[in-house]
Amino acid sequence: MDSYYKPEDLGKFAEIGEEAPELAEKFFDYYGAVFAEGELTAREKALIALGVAHAVQCPYCIDAYTQSCLEKGSNMAEMTEAVHVANAIRGGAALVHSVQMRKIADKLSM
């Protein structure tokens, strides 16, 4: 197998509802409501989703939200900045856990 992720598999996402249609319907209704225009524009939401997609490392989401961002008028500079924002938060979240490491090291060094 050359890759676990196949771009064409994204089109099969709706199949998650075959065995649990009620749950899938609830998820897709919620998903649609979240991405509807509200206090944030659909373009802003797509940029957030692109950053989160990178943070959670979902190639399907990266593909989908790259396309969505472009369709909604974002440019590569905006999209790249969104990815850097997500990276800064994810990196900072990893680094802040060093406080726990330091506490344990101090405790064990006593």
N, CA, C and O atoms as a GROMACS GRO file, in nm:
protein
  440
    1MET      N    1   0.085  -0.118   0.000
    1MET     CA    2   0.000   0.000   0.000
    1MET      C    3   0.089   0.124   0.000
    1MET      O    4   0.176   0.139   0.086
    2ASP      N    5   0.068   0.211  -0.096
    2ASP     CA    6   0.153   0.328  -0.105
    2ASP      C    7   0.117   0.436  -0.005
    2ASP      O    8   0.205   0.512   0.036
    3SER      N    9  -0.008   0.447   0.035
    3SER     CA   10  -0.050   0.546   0.133
    3SER      C   11  -0.182   0.503   0.196
    3SER      O   12  -0.271   0.451   0.129
    4TYR      N   13  -0.191   0.527   0.325
    4TYR     CA   14  -0.315   0.496   0.396
    4TYR      C   15  -0.428   0.588   0.351
    4TYR      O   16  -0.543   0.546   0.340
    5TYR      N   17  -0.393   0.713   0.327
    5TYR     CA   18  -0.492   0.815   0.289
    5TYR      C   19  -0.502   0.825   0.138
    5TYR      O   20  -0.401   0.841   0.069
    6LYS      N   21  -0.621   0.816   0.088
    6LYS     CA   22  -0.649   0.830  -0.054
    6LYS      C   23  -0.746   0.948  -0.070
    6LYS      O   24  -0.855   0.945  -0.013
    7PRO      N   25  -0.708   1.050  -0.146
    7PRO     CA   26  -0.796   1.167  -0.161
    7PRO      C   27  -0.939   1.132  -0.202
    7PRO      O   28  -1.034   1.197  -0.160
    8GLU      N   29  -0.954   1.030  -0.285
    8GLU     CA   30  -1.088   0.993  -0.330
    8GLU      C   31  -1.175   0.938  -0.216
    8GLU      O   32  -1.297   0.934  -0.229
    9ASP      N   33  -1.114   0.894  -0.108
    9ASP     CA   34  -1.191   0.843   0.006
    9ASP      C   35  -1.273   0.951   0.074
    9ASP      O   36  -1.374   0.922   0.137
   10LEU      N   37  -1.231   1.076   0.062
   10LEU     CA   38  -1.307   1.185   0.124
   10LEU      C   39  -1.451   1.185   0.073
   10LEU      O   40  -1.543   1.216   0.148
   11GLY      N   41  -1.470   1.152  -0.053
   11GLY     CA   42  -1.604   1.147  -0.110
   11GLY      C   43  -1.692   1.038  -0.052
   11GLY      O   44  -1.813   1.037  -0.075
   12LYS      N   45  -1.634   0.948   0.023
   12LYS     CA   46  -1.708   0.838   0.085
   12LYS      C   47  -1.749   0.869   0.229
   12LYS      O   48  -1.804   0.783   0.298
   13PHE      N   49  -1.722   0.990   0.274
   13PHE     CA   50  -1.746   1.026   0.414
   13PHE      C   51  -1.890   1.002   0.457
   13PHE      O   52  -1.915   0.959   0.569
   14ALA      N   53  -1.984   1.029   0.370
   14ALA     CA   54  -2.126   1.013   0.406
   14ALA      C   55  -2.161   0.868   0.438
   14ALA      O   56  -2.264   0.841   0.500
   15GLU      N   57  -2.077   0.774   0.396
   15GLU     CA   58  -2.104   0.634   0.424
   15GLU      C   59  -2.102   0.601   0.573
   15GLU      O   60  -2.147   0.494   0.614
   16ILE      N   61  -2.050   0.694   0.656
   16ILE     CA   62  -2.052   0.667   0.800
   16ILE      C   63  -2.194   0.652   0.852
   16ILE      O   64  -2.215   0.597   0.960
   17GLY      N   65  -2.290   0.699   0.775
   17GLY     CA   66  -2.429   0.690   0.817
   17GLY      C   67  -2.499   0.562   0.781
   17GLY      O   68  -2.616   0.544   0.817
   18GLU      N   69  -2.433   0.473   0.711
   18GLU     CA   70  -2.501   0.351   0.666
   18GLU      C   71  -2.548   0.264   0.782
   18GLU      O   72  -2.657   0.208   0.776
   19GLU      N   73  -2.468   0.251   0.885
   19GLU     CA   74  -2.506   0.166   0.998
   19GLU      C   75  -2.569   0.245   1.112
   19GLU      O   76  -2.632   0.188   1.201
   20ALA      N   77  -2.552   0.376   1.110
   20ALA     CA   78  -2.607   0.460   1.217
   20ALA      C   79  -2.662   0.589   1.156
   20ALA      O   80  -2.609   0.697   1.179
   21PRO      N   81  -2.769   0.577   1.078
   21PRO     CA   82  -2.820   0.695   1.007
   21PRO      C   83  -2.864   0.809   1.097
   21PRO      O   84  -2.848   0.926   1.061
   22GLU      N   85  -2.920   0.777   1.213
   22GLU     CA   86  -2.968   0.884   1.302
   22GLU      C   87  -2.850   0.967   1.355
   22GLU      O   88  -2.856   1.090   1.361
   23LEU      N   89  -2.744   0.897   1.393
   23LEU     CA   90  -2.626   0.968   1.444
   23LEU      C   91  -2.559   1.048   1.335
   23LEU      O   92  -2.516   1.162   1.358
   24ALA      N   93  -2.549   0.991   1.216
   24ALA     CA   94  -2.488   1.063   1.104
   24ALA      C   95  -2.568   1.188   1.072
   24ALA      O   96  -2.511   1.295   1.047
   25GLU      N   97  -2.700   1.175   1.071
   25GLU     CA   98  -2.784   1.291   1.043
   25GLU      C   99  -2.762   1.401   1.145
   25GLU      O  100  -2.754   1.518   1.110
   26LYS      N  101  -2.753   1.364   1.272
   26LYS     CA  102  -2.729   1.464   1.377
   26LYS      C  103  -2.592   1.531   1.357
   26LYS      O  104  -2.580   1.653   1.369
   27PHE      N  105  -2.491   1.451   1.326
   27PHE     CA  106  -2.358   1.507   1.303
   27PHE      C  107  -2.360   1.603   1.185
   27PHE      O  108  -2.312   1.716   1.196
   28PHE      N  109  -2.414   1.560   1.072
   28PHE     CA  110  -2.412   1.644   0.952
   28PHE      C  111  -2.499   1.769   0.968
   28PHE      O  112  -2.466   1.874   0.913
   29ASP      N  113  -2.608   1.758   1.043
   29ASP     CA  114  -2.689   1.878   1.073
   29ASP      C  115  -2.608   1.977   1.156
   29ASP      O  116  -2.605   2.096   1.127
   30TYR      N  117  -2.542   1.925   1.261
   30TYR     CA  118  -2.458   2.010   1.346
   30TYR      C  119  -2.345   2.072   1.265
   30TYR      O  120  -2.320   2.192   1.273
   31TYR      N  121  -2.278   1.990   1.188
   31TYR     CA  122  -2.166   2.035   1.105
   31TYR      C  123  -2.211   2.149   1.012
   31TYR      O  124  -2.143   2.250   1.000
   32GLY      N  125  -2.325   2.130   0.948
   32GLY     CA  126  -2.378   2.233   0.859
   32GLY      C  127  -2.410   2.362   0.933
   32GLY      O  128  -2.383   2.471   0.882
   33ALA      N  129  -2.466   2.349   1.051
   33ALA     CA  130  -2.498   2.468   1.132
   33ALA      C  131  -2.371   2.541   1.175
   33ALA      O  132  -2.368   2.664   1.174
   34VAL      N  133  -2.269   2.467   1.213
   34VAL     CA  134  -2.144   2.528   1.256
   34VAL      C  135  -2.082   2.611   1.144
   34VAL      O  136  -2.030   2.720   1.168
   35PHE      N  137  -2.086   2.560   1.022
   35PHE     CA  138  -2.020   2.627   0.911
   35PHE      C  139  -2.109   2.726   0.838
   35PHE      O  140  -2.067   2.786   0.739
   36ALA      N  141  -2.232   2.744   0.884
   36ALA     CA  142  -2.320   2.846   0.825
   36ALA      C  143  -2.271   2.984   0.865
   36ALA      O  144  -2.207   3.001   0.968
   37GLU      N  145  -2.302   3.083   0.783
   37GLU     CA  146  -2.268   3.220   0.816
   37GLU      C  147  -2.327   3.256   0.952
   37GLU      O  148  -2.442   3.222   0.981
   38GLY      N  149  -2.251   3.324   1.032
   38GLY     CA  150  -2.297   3.367   1.164
   38GLY      C  151  -2.217   3.489   1.203
   38GLY      O  152  -2.200   3.580   1.123
   39GLU      N  153  -2.169   3.492   1.325
   39GLU     CA  154  -2.081   3.600   1.368
   39GLU      C  155  -1.951   3.598   1.288
   39GLU      O  156  -1.890   3.702   1.264
   40LEU      N  157  -1.910   3.480   1.246
   40LEU     CA  158  -1.794   3.465   1.158
   40LEU      C  159  -1.844   3.435   1.018
   40LEU      O  160  -1.947   3.369   1.000
   41THR      N  161  -1.771   3.483   0.919
   41THR     CA  162  -1.807   3.451   0.781
   41THR      C  163  -1.768   3.307   0.750
   41THR      O  164  -1.688   3.246   0.820
   42ALA      N  165  -1.826   3.255   0.643
   42ALA     CA  166  -1.790   3.120   0.599
   42ALA      C  167  -1.641   3.116   0.562
   42ALA      O  168  -1.576   3.013   0.583
   43ARG      N  169  -1.587   3.224   0.510
   43ARG     CA  170  -1.446   3.232   0.475
   43ARG      C  171  -1.358   3.224   0.600
   43ARG      O  172  -1.258   3.152   0.602
   44GLU      N  173  -1.397   3.297   0.704
   44GLU     CA  174  -1.322   3.294   0.830
   44GLU      C  175  -1.327   3.154   0.892
   44GLU      O  176  -1.227   3.103   0.943
   45LYS      N  177  -1.444   3.093   0.889
   45LYS     CA  178  -1.459   2.958   0.944
   45LYS      C  179  -1.374   2.858   0.867
   45LYS      O  180  -1.316   2.767   0.926
   46ALA      N  181  -1.366   2.874   0.736
   46ALA     CA  182  -1.283   2.783   0.655
   46ALA      C  183  -1.135   2.799   0.692
   46ALA      O  184  -1.062   2.700   0.696
   47LEU      N  185  -1.091   2.922   0.717
   47LEU     CA  186  -0.952   2.944   0.758
   47LEU      C  187  -0.923   2.881   0.894
   47LEU      O  188  -0.818   2.821   0.915
   48ILE      N  189  -1.017   2.895   0.986
   48ILE     CA  190  -1.002   2.830   1.117
   48ILE      C  191  -0.994   2.679   1.098
   48ILE      O  192  -0.906   2.613   1.154
   49ALA      N  193  -1.084   2.625   1.018
   49ALA     CA  194  -1.087   2.481   0.994
   49ALA      C  195  -0.956   2.434   0.930
   49ALA      O  196  -0.908   2.326   0.962
   50LEU      N  197  -0.900   2.513   0.841
   50LEU     CA  198  -0.773   2.476   0.778
   50LEU      C  199  -0.662   2.468   0.882
   50LEU      O  200  -0.581   2.375   0.880
   51GLY      N  201  -0.658   2.566   0.972
   51GLY     CA  202  -0.558   2.563   1.078
   51GLY      C  203  -0.575   2.443   1.169
   51GLY      O  204  -0.478   2.376   1.203
   52VAL      N  205  -0.699   2.416   1.208
   52VAL     CA  206  -0.727   2.301   1.294
   52VAL      C  207  -0.693   2.171   1.222
   52VAL      O  208  -0.640   2.078   1.283
   53ALA      N  209  -0.723   2.165   1.094
   53ALA     CA  210  -0.692   2.044   1.016
   53ALA      C  211  -0.544   2.012   1.021
   53ALA      O  212  -0.504   1.896   1.030
   54HIS      N  213  -0.462   2.116   1.015
   54HIS     CA  214  -0.318   2.094   1.026
   54HIS      C  215  -0.280   2.053   1.169
   54HIS      O  216  -0.195   1.967   1.188
   55ALA      N  217  -0.343   2.114   1.267
   55ALA     CA  218  -0.310   2.081   1.406
   55ALA      C  219  -0.345   1.936   1.440
   55ALA      O  220  -0.270   1.870   1.512
   56VAL      N  221  -0.457   1.888   1.387
   56VAL     CA  222  -0.496   1.749   1.414
   56VAL      C  223  -0.442   1.653   1.309
   56VAL      O  224  -0.461   1.532   1.318
   57GLN      N  225  -0.374   1.708   1.211
   57GLN     CA  226  -0.305   1.632   1.105
   57GLN      C  227  -0.398   1.539   1.028
   57GLN      O  228  -0.369   1.420   1.011
   58CYS      N  229  -0.510   1.595   0.983
   58CYS     CA  230  -0.606   1.518   0.904
   58CYS      C  231  -0.590   1.554   0.756
   58CYS      O  232  -0.630   1.662   0.715
   59PRO      N  233  -0.532   1.465   0.676
   59PRO     CA  234  -0.511   1.498   0.536
   59PRO      C  235  -0.641   1.521   0.459
   59PRO      O  236  -0.645   1.602   0.366
   60TYR      N  237  -0.747   1.451   0.497
   60TYR     CA  238  -0.875   1.473   0.431
   60TYR      C  239  -0.924   1.615   0.458
   60TYR      O  240  -0.972   1.684   0.367
   61CYS      N  241  -0.913   1.658   0.582
   61CYS     CA  242  -0.956   1.793   0.620
   61CYS      C  243  -0.868   1.898   0.554
   61CYS      O  244  -0.917   2.002   0.510
   62ILE      N  245  -0.738   1.872   0.547
   62ILE     CA  246  -0.647   1.966   0.481
   62ILE      C  247  -0.689   1.983   0.336
   62ILE      O  248  -0.697   2.096   0.286
   63ASP      N  249  -0.716   1.872   0.267
   63ASP     CA  250  -0.762   1.880   0.128
   63ASP      C  251  -0.892   1.959   0.118
   63ASP      O  252  -0.904   2.052   0.038
   64ALA      N  253  -0.989   1.922   0.201
   64ALA     CA  254  -1.122   1.983   0.193
   64ALA      C  255  -1.118   2.132   0.225
   64ALA      O  256  -1.181   2.212   0.155
   65TYR      N  257  -1.043   2.171   0.329
   65TYR     CA  258  -1.044   2.311   0.368
   65TYR      C  259  -0.948   2.397   0.288
   65TYR      O  260  -0.964   2.519   0.284
   66THR      N  261  -0.849   2.336   0.225
   66THR     CA  262  -0.770   2.412   0.128
   66THR      C  263  -0.861   2.452   0.013
   66THR      O  264  -0.862   2.568  -0.029
   67GLN      N  265  -0.937   2.357  -0.037
   67GLN     CA  266  -1.030   2.385  -0.145
   67GLN      C  267  -1.135   2.486  -0.102
   67GLN      O  268  -1.165   2.580  -0.175
   68SER      N  269  -1.191   2.467   0.018
   68SER     CA  270  -1.294   2.557   0.068
   68SER      C  271  -1.241   2.700   0.082
   68SER      O  272  -1.308   2.796   0.044
   69CYS      N  273  -1.120   2.713   0.137
   69CYS     CA  274  -1.061   2.846   0.152
   69CYS      C  275  -1.044   2.915   0.017
   69CYS      O  276  -1.079   3.032   0.002
   70LEU      N  277  -0.993   2.842  -0.079
   70LEU     CA  278  -0.973   2.900  -0.212
   70LEU      C  279  -1.107   2.940  -0.275
   70LEU      O  280  -1.118   3.047  -0.335
   71GLU      N  281  -1.207   2.854  -0.261
   71GLU     CA  282  -1.339   2.883  -0.316
   71GLU      C  283  -1.402   3.005  -0.250
   71GLU      O  284  -1.479   3.077  -0.314
   72LYS      N  285  -1.370   3.029  -0.125
   72LYS     CA  286  -1.429   3.141  -0.051
   72LYS      C  287  -1.345   3.268  -0.062
   72LYS      O  288  -1.376   3.368   0.002
   73GLY      N  289  -1.239   3.265  -0.143
   73GLY     CA  290  -1.162   3.386  -0.172
   73GLY      C  291  -1.036   3.406  -0.091
   73GLY      O  292  -0.974   3.512  -0.102
   74SER      N  293  -0.996   3.310  -0.011
   74SER     CA  294  -0.871   3.323   0.063
   74SER      C  295  -0.754   3.306  -0.032
   74SER      O  296  -0.766   3.240  -0.136
   75ASN      N  297  -0.642   3.366   0.004
   75ASN     CA  298  -0.521   3.349  -0.075
   75ASN      C  299  -0.418   3.269   0.004
   75ASN      O  300  -0.438   3.239   0.122
   76MET      N  301  -0.310   3.235  -0.062
   76MET     CA  302  -0.208   3.150   0.001
   76MET      C  303  -0.147   3.217   0.124
   76MET      O  304  -0.113   3.148   0.220
   77ALA      N  305  -0.131   3.349   0.123
   77ALA     CA  306  -0.074   3.418   0.238
   77ALA      C  307  -0.164   3.402   0.360
   77ALA      O  308  -0.116   3.375   0.470
   78GLU      N  309  -0.295   3.420   0.342
   78GLU     CA  310  -0.390   3.403   0.454
   78GLU      C  311  -0.392   3.259   0.503
   78GLU      O  312  -0.392   3.233   0.623
   79MET      N  313  -0.393   3.166   0.409
   79MET     CA  314  -0.398   3.025   0.446
   79MET      C  315  -0.272   2.984   0.520
   79MET      O  316  -0.277   2.909   0.617
   80THR      N  317  -0.158   3.032   0.473
   80THR     CA  318  -0.031   3.001   0.539
   80THR      C  319  -0.028   3.060   0.679
   80THR      O  320   0.021   2.996   0.772
   81GLU      N  321  -0.078   3.181   0.694
   81GLU     CA  322  -0.082   3.243   0.827
   81GLU      C  323  -0.173   3.165   0.921
   81GLU      O  324  -0.140   3.148   1.039
   82ALA      N  325  -0.286   3.117   0.871
   82ALA     CA  326  -0.376   3.035   0.954
   82ALA      C  327  -0.305   2.909   1.003
   82ALA      O  328  -0.322   2.868   1.118
   83VAL      N  329  -0.227   2.847   0.916
   83VAL     CA  330  -0.152   2.727   0.955
   83VAL      C  331  -0.046   2.762   1.059
   83VAL      O  332  -0.023   2.684   1.152
   84HIS      N  333   0.018   2.878   1.045
   84HIS     CA  334   0.118   2.920   1.144
   84HIS      C  335   0.053   2.948   1.279
   84HIS      O  336   0.112   2.918   1.383
   85VAL      N  337  -0.066   3.005   1.279
   85VAL     CA  338  -0.137   3.029   1.405
   85VAL      C  339  -0.164   2.895   1.474
   85VAL      O  340  -0.140   2.880   1.594
   86ALA      N  341  -0.215   2.799   1.398
   86ALA     CA  342  -0.242   2.667   1.456
   86ALA      C  343  -0.113   2.603   1.509
   86ALA      O  344  -0.112   2.542   1.616
   87ASN      N  345  -0.005   2.618   1.434
   87ASN     CA  346   0.123   2.562   1.476
   87ASN      C  347   0.172   2.627   1.606
   87ASN      O  348   0.224   2.559   1.694
   88ALA      N  349   0.156   2.758   1.616
   88ALA     CA  350   0.200   2.828   1.738
   88ALA      C  351   0.123   2.780   1.859
   88ALA      O  352   0.180   2.760   1.966
   89ILE      N  353  -0.008   2.761   1.844
   89ILE     CA  354  -0.090   2.713   1.955
   89ILE      C  355  -0.053   2.570   1.990
   89ILE      O  356  -0.037   2.536   2.107
   90ARG      N  357  -0.039   2.486   1.889
   90ARG     CA  358  -0.004   2.346   1.916
   90ARG      C  359   0.135   2.336   1.978
   90ARG      O  360   0.156   2.260   2.073
   91GLY      N  361   0.230   2.412   1.925
   91GLY     CA  362   0.366   2.411   1.980
   91GLY      C  363   0.369   2.466   2.122
   91GLY      O  364   0.436   2.411   2.209
   92GLY      N  365   0.296   2.574   2.144
   92GLY     CA  366   0.290   2.632   2.278
   92GLY      C  367   0.227   2.537   2.378
   92GLY      O  368   0.270   2.528   2.492
   93ALA      N  369   0.124   2.465   2.332
   93ALA     CA  370   0.057   2.369   2.421
   93ALA      C  371   0.153   2.257   2.460
   93ALA      O  372   0.150   2.209   2.574
   94ALA      N  373   0.237   2.216   2.367
   94ALA     CA  374   0.336   2.112   2.400
   94ALA      C  375   0.440   2.169   2.497
   94ALA      O  376   0.476   2.102   2.594
   95LEU      N  377   0.486   2.290   2.472
   95LEU     CA  378   0.589   2.349   2.557
   95LEU      C  379   0.540   2.378   2.698
   95LEU      O  380   0.615   2.360   2.794
   96VAL      N  381   0.417   2.423   2.712
   96VAL     CA  382   0.366   2.457   2.844
   96VAL      C  383   0.359   2.334   2.934
   96VAL      O  384   0.359   2.347   3.056
   97HIS      N  385   0.353   2.216   2.875
   97HIS     CA  386   0.354   2.094   2.956
   97HIS      C  387   0.490   2.072   3.022
   97HIS      O  388   0.503   1.987   3.110
   98SER      N  389   0.589   2.149   2.981
   98SER     CA  390   0.719   2.137   3.048
   98SER      C  391   0.710   2.183   3.193
   98SER      O  392   0.796   2.147   3.274
   99VAL      N  393   0.609   2.261   3.225
   99VAL     CA  394   0.587   2.300   3.365
   99VAL      C  395   0.564   2.174   3.449
   99VAL      O  396   0.618   2.161   3.559
  100GLN      N  397   0.485   2.080   3.396
  100GLN     CA  398   0.461   1.954   3.465
  100GLN      C  399   0.592   1.877   3.480
  100GLN      O  400   0.622   1.824   3.587
  101MET      N  401   0.670   1.871   3.372
  101MET     CA  402   0.798   1.801   3.376
  101MET      C  403   0.888   1.861   3.484
  101MET      O  404   0.953   1.789   3.559
  102ARG      N  405   0.892   1.993   3.491
  102ARG     CA  406   0.978   2.060   3.588
  102ARG      C  407   0.932   2.032   3.731
  102ARG      O  408   1.015   2.012   3.820
  103LYS      N  409   0.799   2.032   3.753
  103LYS     CA  410   0.746   2.002   3.885
  103LYS      C  411   0.786   1.861   3.929
  103LYS      O  412   0.831   1.841   4.042
  104ILE      N  413   0.770   1.766   3.840
  104ILE     CA  414   0.803   1.627   3.873
  104ILE      C  415   0.954   1.613   3.896
  104ILE      O  416   0.997   1.548   3.991
  105ALA      N  417   1.033   1.675   3.809
  105ALA     CA  418   1.179   1.668   3.824
  105ALA      C  419   1.223   1.731   3.957
  105ALA      O  420   1.310   1.677   4.026
  106ASP      N  421   1.164   1.844   3.991
  106ASP     CA  422   1.197   1.909   4.119
  106ASP      C  423   1.158   1.818   4.236
  106ASP      O  424   1.234   1.803   4.332
  107LYS      N  425   1.041   1.757   4.227
  107LYS     CA  426   0.994   1.670   4.335
  107LYS      C  427   1.086   1.547   4.350
  107LYS      O  428   1.120   1.509   4.462
  108LEU      N  429   1.124   1.488   4.238
  108LEU     CA  430   1.208   1.369   4.244
  108LEU      C  431   1.352   1.400   4.279
  108LEU      O  432   1.425   1.312   4.324
  109SER      N  433   1.393   1.525   4.259
  109SER     CA  434   1.531   1.564   4.290
  109SER      C  435   1.550   1.601   4.436
  109SER      O  436   1.663   1.621   4.480
  110MET      N  437   1.442   1.611   4.510
  110MET     CA  438   1.453   1.652   4.650
  110MET      C  439   1.518   1.547   4.735
  110MET      O  440   1.534   1.566   4.855
   0.00000   0.00000   0.00000
